[in-house]
């Protein structure tokens, strides 16, 4: 079971304040110390569009040095961003492709078909790097609905996933960008996409908690065979180009649920809660979500590894 922390990327892109680089790195240090093995630490986009990511290259380079066992993940919407991310040392690149045509034009200023072409170009470039190439994953945004377009036909999501797999994706992930998904929809779409992409793995499921259904959707995804999830410490996050998108599924609550259900995440929940202190120091005044943080770790909690 893999939990990929996306707070330093998805979480920070929705806050108004710019977290100082040193504070961001202390926060990442604290989360790595808690046992997180994968972390989306930056987005390689123009600083004018997203000043929170102006230090993306510095963050990736420093994380690679400080935490050689941590897989450094970055988001890159285009070939230029992919090249910059790879040059900084990112080991995995997530390339966003929106299922919603309206969100695609809002998010990357391209049609969905144009962004698929951009993904194809990135995959071809990466293949040319040989063994030095970063892993190229496709992230299908708005896979479960869009605040700009409304419903996104599931058949279009499945067809898009198959197209991205054929284009060279090392994994194809589904993102509930708006937090509209229901458990039944998650089960159905996960199974349909897995069938459509054949041998290409289904990537981490990216869930937002807009309607309070994220953890219910996690359970549905587990039933459908998903074994990797994105999450953000403190429930931070959202998409600035999708009105109404709010925080990601909370990392602390997700770890509590997974471990309690017998899935070994390798993450120390108590240490993860302590990492919220580094986040507060870097973003004073920012509201943090989290039921486990509010209630404390129950005395009945038994991590999966300890139970085994």
Secondary structure, 3 states (H helix, E strand, C coil): CEEEECHHHHHHHHCCCCCCHHHHHHHHHHHHHCCCCEEEEEECCCCCCCHHHCCHHHHHHHHHHHCCCCEEEEECCCHHHHHHHHHHCCCEEEEEEECCHHHHHHHCCCCHHHHHHHHHHHHHHHHCCHHHCCEEEEEEECCCCECCCECCCHHHHHHHHHHHHHCCCCEEEEEECCCCCCHHHHHHHHHHHHHHHCCCEECCEEEECCCCCHHHHHHHHHHCCCCEEEEEHHHCCCCCCCCCCCCECEHHHHHHHHHHCCCCCCCCHHHHHHHHHHHHHHCCCCCCCCHHHHHCCCCCCCCHHHHC
